[in-house]
Every structure is written in structure tokens, then in C-alpha cells.
Amino acid sequence: MTLSRPILVATAFCLCSSLPDVLINEARAEPVASKMTGLQRENHESLWERYNKFGKKALDGADYDRAKLMFELALIEAKKSSGDEPRNGSDLSLKIAAATNNLAEAHRLSGEYKEAEALFKEALTLKEKALGEENMSVANTLNNLAVLYQNVANYPEAEKLYKKALAIEEKVSSQENASIASSLNNLAAFYDQQGRYAEAEAMYKRSLSIKERLLGPSHRDTASCVSNLGLLYLHKKDYDKAESFYKRALNIRQATLGPSHPLVAAEMSHLAELYRIEKKYDKAEPLLEKAMSLYEKKLGINNLDAAMCMLNLGCLYRDEGKLKKAEPLFRRTLGVRERLLGPTHPETLTALKDYSGLLRKLGREKEAKDLDAKFKALKEQSEKEAKTGKQNLKLKTRAVERNLD
């Protein structure tokens, strides 16, 4: 079960006096700083740096509760230092901003969007005050906040912040770099979601070119763009290209993250969904069942990525005529989305409509009609609330990229 922020804060304060020695011993046991984080451990490494490092490591391993606890501890240490050394106010406020940004990202990945939004805004204010508005670190947090707004269907704000972040990065950088590549990937994912495929493809290709040049074709950070190109070609019904990119992304994830990471499960789910669409059910089913097993072991089912995989597996069973096996998967997907996204979110409405259709196939007409009426009412409410009016969006998962400090 995911821990709430008040509980995490209380736990962090309680641990402050005893946990440092544990972390110091753990750090000393590591031969070199961290292949995961790229941080070189030095003898003078502060507690703030250690907590932040272990938070990043936990985030990479999809251990979101541990990541949040580590970042809360980093935030406490940064604030303690801020009180002790006022003459270094700018540097110390940036440490607070960094811990706050990273903590926000851990909450976003946990589906705790309100907490994440408040923390991202706090980090952004601190960075802008210390660095000015046109700075790469400011752009990183703008990008993270844009991803959050895309998650919660605030599409106008998401697009505005994506473009603002990219404009800052291109203005202050003398040459293309990894941050620009990440921003291009995320903005392309946004355009793909809106069906603006030509714009998305051009940005994905530019992002991939930068990543391959700077990091290499098989680097873990190259995989997200590769996977997204697979989804783009799926939308364009170029299934051979989609399969090629999906397989490449899966191979990179397995080689760099190990066989049981949630991102490996995500790539399995993507490839299986392609096979389902192509009616290659014998290839799709084992992949989806394996992916679902990985999600349940690592993250549990109360997670949006796991819910997408669950829906894909349910759709496969439905297409195969295994309606009774499909029903609990559709129902659980709807429950997860209602809890994490709210009843009027586009993805929740899609799950509601899908579940209604399945119940009708099962002969449960009264339940289906009740859900149809619920869908109609919520759809009307959603359109009244939406800042962009009606939208026809592709709701499959894209690999957006986070920016940690």
C-alpha cells in the first residue's frame, strides 16, 4: 500500500537520528558510487547527497515508497543546512529545490498527482528565484510539471509547459544535449496522443538521433524514444515498423534493467497489444500474462501502468472469446482509474465504456444499461469541466522522461 505524505514526513523525522548510520554503511559497501545514478561517492559526501542518491536508486528500481522516504530525508537535511548556513542561501535553496523536485516525481509515479503538483510548483518557485527563469534546471522542472498535467488531462497547460521548457533549453544550450532530447520526446508523445503524427514523428526522430549520438543506440535512456516510435507506427498502422521498434525497446530494457523491472513489463505489454491487434493471439497471451505477473509482484495492481496492462489482457481474452476471464480485468481496470484519476478523466471513461460493452456480450444487459447511463452523465460532466472541450485522444501509455536533480 502506498504511504501518504504526512506518514512519510513523520517517518522521516523519526528516522533522522538513526537512519544515517545505516545509509553510510550501505554507501561504504558500494564499490563505486552508483551505476544507476551516475553520482561519484566522495569522502565528504553529505547526508543530503546520500539520501538523494538512494532516493534516485529506489526510483530507478520502481520502489516508490522508499524513494519518497529518501527524498523526504534529503529535504529535511537540506532545510537543516539552510538554517545552519545562511550565507550560502542560493546553493542551499537549490538543494531544497532538488529534493522537492525529486520527491514530486516519486509522488507522480505513485499516482499521487495533487501532492506532486504542489511539490513541483514549490521546486519551480525556488529554482526561478535562485537561477532566473531561463535556466536548464528550471526547464527540467517545467518538463516534469508538463508530464503531470498530461497525466491528469490538463492538455493546454501541458503543451504550454512542454514548449516553454524546450524553448529555454534551446536558448541557453550551445548544442543539442540529453535534456533537449528528453523534452523533444515528451512533446512528441503529447502530439502523438492528440493524433498529430507528422509533428510527433519528426520530434521523436530528432530526439532519437541526439540520444544515439550522445549515449549510444543501446543505452537505457534511448529506450523510451524507441518505444514511443513503436506506438506511433502502431497508430499509423505500419505494424512491421511498430514491431521492430517495440522489440528493440524490449531488448534494451531487459539488458539494462534486468528481466523483472516494471519498464520491461511495459514493453512486453506494448508488443503484446500489437500482436493482439494483428490477431496473433498465441504470441500476445504469454507476453501479457508475464507482464501482468511482473506488475503485480513489483508495483501491485493499484497503478496506472499495471491497469493499462490489465486492460490489454482483458481485451485479448475478450477477442479470444474468453469473456468470463476478461470480466474481472475490465472491472479492476475501471476501479484503479476511478481511484487514481477520478470518474471524469478520459481514461476512466474509456474503461467504463469498455466494461459496459463486455457486460453486454456476457448477457448482463441491465448492468450494461446502468453503466451506459453513468457513462453519459460523466461524459457530459467531463466536457463541461474540460478546458479544451471534446477531444479524441489515443490513451495508450507513452514513455515520458523524468528529470531528476
N, C-alpha and C positions, 0 to 999 in steps of 0.2 A: 504494500500500500504506500502511495506517495505521501511524504510528510509535508505538512503545511509550513509556510514560512515562520509563523510565530513559534511553532515547535522547534524548527531548525535553529532559530535565533537563540532560544532558551538553551537548547542542547549545546550550541557553540559556546555560549558564555560559561556553561558548566564545565565544558571540556578544556577551556582555555588554560587552566593551571596544570592539567595532567597530560593532555594530548601532545604538546610539543616534543617531549622526550621520545614518544612513540614514533612521531614523524621523523625526528632527527635520526633515530636508529634505522628507520626504513630507508631514509635517504643515503645513509652511510653504507647500507647494504647494496646499493645500486652501483655497479662498476663505473658507469658514466651517467651523467645527468639523466637524460631521458630521450630515447629514440622517438618516443611518442610526441613529446613537446618541443624537442629541439633546444631545451634550455641546458646550458652547461652549469653543473653544480660547482660552486666555488666555496672555499672555506668560510668566507664571510657572508654566505647566503643567509638572508634574513628569514625570520619566521614567515613574514608576509610572502616572500618568494617561494618558500617551501609549500605553504598552504595553497598558493595559486598554482604551483606546478602540479601538486597532487590533485587539485580540482580539475585541471585540464586532462590529466591522465584518466581520471574517473569518467570524465565526459567522453573521451575517446573510446572508453570501454562500455559506454552506454549505461554506466552506474550513476544515474542522475541524482539519487538521494545523497550518495557520498559526495558527488560533485558539488551539490548545493551546500552541504555541510562544510566542505573545504573552503569554498568561496565565502561563506559567512565568516569563517575563522580568519580568512585573509582580510576581509572587510574590517573586522574587529581590530586586527593588528595594525592595519593602515590608519584607522581612526585614532588608535592609541599613539602611534608615531606622530600623527598630526598634532596631537595635544602636547607631545613632548618636545617637538622641534618646529616651532612656528616660523623660524627663519627660512625654512625650506618649503614654504607653503605650496608653491606651484608644483614641485615634484611630488609632494605628499598628497595633494589633491588629485594628482593623476593616478597615484596608487589606489586611492579610494575609487576613482572613476573606473579603473581597470577591473578591480574586484567586483564593482557594481555591474559593469557590462557583462562580465563572465557569469555572475550569478543570475542575471536576467536571462542569458542564453540557456542556462540549465533549467530555469523555470519554463521557458518557451518549449524546450524539448520535452518537458514533462506535461505539456498541455495546460499549464497554469498561466494563461495569457494576461489576465489583469495584473498579476504580480510582475510578470515580465515587462509589460508596457511601462508601469510606474518606474521600474528599475532602469530600463533603457533610457527613459526621459531624464532621470536623475543623472545617469552617467553622461549623457549628451550635454546637459547643462554644465556639469563640471569641466568637461573637456573644452567646450566652447569658451568658457571663462578663462581657462588656463592657456589655451592654444590659439584661440581665434576660430572663426568658422571654417576657414579654408585650410584644413589640415587632414592628413591621411587617417589619423586616429579618429577624428570626428566623422570622417566618411565611413569608417568601419562600423561605428555605432549606428549611423544613419541607415546603413545597409541592413544591419540586424533588425532595426525597428521596422524597416520596409518589409522584411520577411514576415515579421509578426503580423503586420497589417494585412498581408496577403493571406496568412493563416486564418484570420478572423473575417475575411471577405470585405475589408475596407480597401477596395481596389483603387480608388482615386488617390488616397493618401499613400498607398504602397508605391504606385507608379511615380508619384511626385518625389518621394524619398529615394527611390532607386536612381532616378535621373539626377537628382541633386548629388548623391554620393559619387556617381560616375563622373559628373562634371568636375567635382572637386579633385578627384584622383587624376583625371587627365590634365587639369590645370597645374597642379603642384608637382607632377612627376615629369621628369625629362624624358623618360622612356617607359614602354609598357612593362608592367610588373604583375605579380601574383594578385595584388589587391584589385587591379583593373580587371584581370581575368575573372575573378570571383564576382565582381559587380556586373560584368557582361553576362556571365552565366545566369545570375539571378534575374536580371532584367529580361533576358531571353526566355527564361522559364515563365515569367509573368506574361510576356507576349504570346507564348505558346498556349498558355491557359486561356487566353482570350481569342484564340484562333488566328492570330496574326503571324502566320507561319513563315512568311518570307523574311520579316524582320527578325523573328526568333532564330531562324536557321543561320542568317548572316552573323548574328551576335554569338551564337554557340560556336560557329566555326572559328571566329576570331578568338574567342576565349580558349578554345582547344589548342589553337596554334600557339598562343602565348604559353600555355601550360606545358605543352610538349617541348617547346624550346627551352623553357626555364627549368622544368622539373623532370622531363623525360616522359615517354609515352606510357610507361607502366607505373607511374607514381600514384599513390593513393589519392592525392588531390586532383588528379586528372580524371578519375573515375566518374565523378559527378557529372561533368560535362559530357563524357562519353555516354553515360546512361540517359541523360536528357535528350541527346540526339537520337537515341533509340526510340524514345517516346514520341519525339517529333515525327520521325519517319513512320511510326505506327499510325499517328493521326493522319498522315498523308497517304496511308495505305501502301507504302513501299515496304512490304513485310520482309523482304530479303535484307535490305539495309538495316531495318529495325533489329532483326535477329543478330546480325553481325555486331552491331554496337552493344546490344544487350549482353551477348556472350563475352565480348571484350571487357565490359564493365564488371561482370561477374568474376572473370578470371583475375582482374586487378584487385577487386575486393578480397577474394579468397587468399591471394598471395600476400597482401599487405596487412590484412586484419585477422586472418585465421578463419576457419570454417564455420564458426558459430556466432559471429558478430551480427547484430541486427541489420547492418547495411548489406551483408551477404544475403540475409533473408529477403531484404527489399529487392535485390537484383534477381533472386530466384522468382519472386512474385511477379516482377515485371516480365521476365522471359516467359513464365507460365501463362500470363494473361495474353501474350502474343499467340502462344500455341492454342489457347482456348478460342481466340478469335478465328484462327485458321482451322479450327475443329480437329486439332491434333491432340485429342484428349489423353491419349496414352502417354504423351510427353508432359502435358500440363499437370496432371494429377499428382504424380510423385514430387514434382518440384514445389507445388503449392502446399502439399501436406508437410513436406520437410520445412518449408519456410514458416508455416504456422507453428510447428513444433519449436523452432528456434525462437520465435517471438514470445511464445508462452513461457519458455524457460528463462529468457533474458529480461523481458520487459513486462510480462503479464499481458492480459488482453485489454486492459483499460488504457489503451494507447492508440493514437490515430493511425500510425503505420500498421500496427497489428490489425486494426479494424479494416483497413484497406485490403490487406491480405485475406482476412476473413471473408470479406465481401467477394473477392475474386474467387475464392474457393467455393463459396456458396453459389456463385454464378456458374461455375464449372459443373457442380453437382446438378444444378437446375438444367443446364444444357444437356447433360447426360441422362436426364430423366429421373435422377435420384432426388426427388422433391423432398422427401422426409429428412434426408441428410442435409439438404440445403436450408430448411426452415430455421433451425436454431442459429445458424450462422448469420442469416439475414436479420433475425431478431436481435442477436447480440451486437451486430454492427450498428443497428439503429440505436440501441441503448448507449453504446460508447459515444457515438456522435452527439446524442442529445445531452449527455453529461458534460462533454468536453467543449462542444461548440454551441450548444443551445438549440432550441427547437426550430428556429427560423433560418439557420445557416444553410446555404445551398447544398452542402454535402449531406446534412441531416435530411433535408427534403428529398434528395435523391435516394437515400436509403429507405425513407418512408414509402416512396413511390414503388421502389423495387420490392419491398416487403409486401405491399398490397397486391402487386401483380402475382407474386408467388403464392399468397394465400388463395387467390382466385383459382390458380392452377390446381391447388390442393382441394378445391371444392368448398373452401371456407368463405362462402360468399358474404355472409353477414359481417364477419370481421374485416373482409376486404373493403366493403362499402363504408364501414366505420372509419377505416384508415383513409379512404378516399376523401371523406368529408373533412377529416382532420388535416389532410394534405392541402385541400382547397383553402381552408381557413388560415393555415400557417403560411401558405404561399402568398395570399393577399396581404397578410401582416408583414411578411418579408419584403414585399415590393413597396409597401408604404415606408418601411424603415430604411430601405436601401438608398444610399446616396447616388447610386448610378442607375437606378431603375432596373428593368428586366435585363438579365444577362444570360447568355447561353454559353456556359463555361465547361471546359473539359476538366473533370475533377480528379484525374489520376495524379498520383504522387510524383513530384519532381524533386530532384536532388538540389536543394538550395544550399549555399555555402555560408557557414558561420565565420565570424571574425572575432577571435579571442585576443585579449590583451595580456 
